[in-house]
Amino acid sequence: MIKLSCCIPGGSLMPEGVAGVPESPVSQIVSKCRFLLSAGYDCTECAGGMLAGLSDDEIRELAEENDRDPLGLVAVNSLFPGDWKLAHPDADRTPFYARADRIFGIMEKLGASFAVFGSGGARSLIPEKENSCTALYDFVKELGKLASSHGVTLVIEPLRRAETNVFVTVPEAGDAIREMNDPNVLLLYDSFHMAEEGVDLGAVRNYADLLRHCHIAEAPKRSVPGSEDSGDLSYNRRFARELIRAGYDGAVSIECGFKDFKTDAVRGLAYMKEIFKEITTVEVTPARDCREEPVYIPVKEGAVPPIVTSAKCGDRIFPASAMADGVLVILTAKRGETLTLTFSSDPVPGAPNAELLPEEHKVEVTIGGHLFSEYVFDPAIPKPFFGQVKDDRGNPFTRLDLTVKEHPHQRSVFIAVGDVNGVDCWNETPNHGYVRNEGIESVESASAFASFTANNLWTDHDGKPLLRESTRYTVYNQSEECRALDLAVTFRADFGTVNFGPTKEAGPLGIRMRDELREDIGCGVLSNSWGGVGEGECWSRSAEWCDYAGTVPGVGPMGVTVFDNEKNERFPTAWHIRSYGLFAANNLYFKGGLTIPAGESLTYRFRILFRRREMTRDELSDRFVQYTVSPRAE
């Protein structure tokens, strides 16, 4: 949990003239810290100037007060006066280190963890001095070592350009800290300075591994948080959401100009409690029966705990994972049943995993420790494909035989189109096109799902680029009785206009069933959402979903269902589903070709169910509706 803190006024050395009071004796430090703690703050912060001026007797008195009743000091800021020139190459650093050593020593006695290196005027580079930057970096490293000797961590505070000319933005300071590679020197975020400099809040997560402390105030007046709030899109509200999503669990201190310290501190605390609130409990009432159904539960405030692995309701526990503005839960519940779910970090079994194995040219996907399938992008094969999809005992749903003569290009699960600007990227006859993998990215493995994105380049036989394709694949923490594989396939016309011709040899999604599930020689039965049965009633017909299922001797019920998506072009798609085992969603041959203008894109979304039990048409239709109304982990 994020800890809420506040800087007490007094001793501030900030050059912008923030309101304060003269340096305080022990009684003022103690009274203000204890007021903040009694008001409900988790911890407190003070300025280095308040400590540096204390006598030895006052330091002893302050330490005794803290021992008797802790003051909650987590950090000390404003270490150096603005007229000190820390970056001067020829400066005598003896007084710099002496002052810092005294402050760090007091911090050690009080249990304060972080020394904030703001001091904008003091740290500013001296343009006419060639080695000024090197001098400052060397000083910061030595300062970090000195802090560490007292059990204190130095955190660099990026400041607006009005106050300094170095470490101005979070990316600038973060990159410098990474270059220093010193565990004693880390990073602070200050929402006021970030807002003043227009820092993209994406930087919050980009440098979260370095983050140890935060400040907050309202821009442009550096007023108490909440005083300039403009609703859900305000900078501080978005700042809070990004910290929560980044998994930050340190302190956030109000550092502002107080008009009335006690009134403003109470007001600021109420606002911080609101924006940093983590939603840990929600109520859900499914409109249909759910049986290990991936359900996305939006949370309006976008404030879910950063580490969620389960959702509990009484003695029931469901796999769950925090996502942007909500939680994905693998839910089992009856229609109309109201469940109060509490998000938890308690583990649940069966978590899926996606692991990139670059030397083997594949992504291995497991569920509960069992191999589910492998995404293969071997350059020796004309296009990538998912290998056989299997249940927990290794029984395959799909065909994969790299030496087969009949339709050898139909490998398990694949993305292909037979006419791309006249190039055949479906079959593997002479002059066929290629689909070459350009990289695997965004590989995620969580309690509720695992996913990755495959980026592929489609070319003609001679290597001339035709288009780019990026497909997001997602599997869920479901038992083998029914598992979903979600696909979001995006074609981008990066090399000019793309024409998909009206070809029968197309998906874009293609599946080849195992031989035992074929309709012509096996036990398979074809059916669709409208009640059609058999190839004669399903091939070429438009339907929201199609199913290919049967009872395999010695194995039991097995089936594959593909859901189209209402967001797809020409929904519902027509189906190129054949008795010999081909199962493809094809809206090109039966509905005519289509064009992607240069620079634009086209996205298809599908869900494939691999199931080990029989399902009625009504049950499949229920699952289709739940798929279309609930956002996925794309």
ABEGO torsion letter per residue (X at the ends): XBBBBBBBBEGBABAAGBBBBBBBBAAAAAAAAAAAAAAGBABBBBBAAAAAABBAAAAAAAAAAAAABBAGBABBBGABBAABBAABAABBAAAAAAAAAAAAAAAAAAGBABBBBBGAAAABBBAABAAAAAAAAAAAAAAAAAAAAAGBBBBBBBBBAAABABGABAAAAAAAAAAAGBAABBBBBBAAAAAAAGBBAAAAAAAAAABABBBBBBOAAGBBBGAABAEAABAAAAAAAAAAAAGBABBBBBBBBBABAAAAAAAAAAAAAAAABBBABBBBBBABBBBGBBBBBBBAAGBBBABBABBBBEABBBBBBBBBGEBBBBBBBBBGBBBBBBBBABBBBGBBBBBBBAAAGBBBBBBGGBBABBBBABAABABBBBBBBBBAAGBBABBBBAABABGAABBGBBBBBABBGGBBAABABBGBBBBBBAEBBGBBBBAABBBBBBBBBBBBAAGBBABBBBBBBBBBBBBAABBBBBBBBBBBBAAEBBBBBBBABBOABBBBBBAAABAAABABBBBBAAGBBEAAAABGBBBABBBBBBBBBGAEBBBBBBBBBAABBGOBBBBBBBAAGBBBBBAAAAAEBBBBBBGBBBBBBBBBBBBABBBBAAAAAAAAAAAAABBBBX
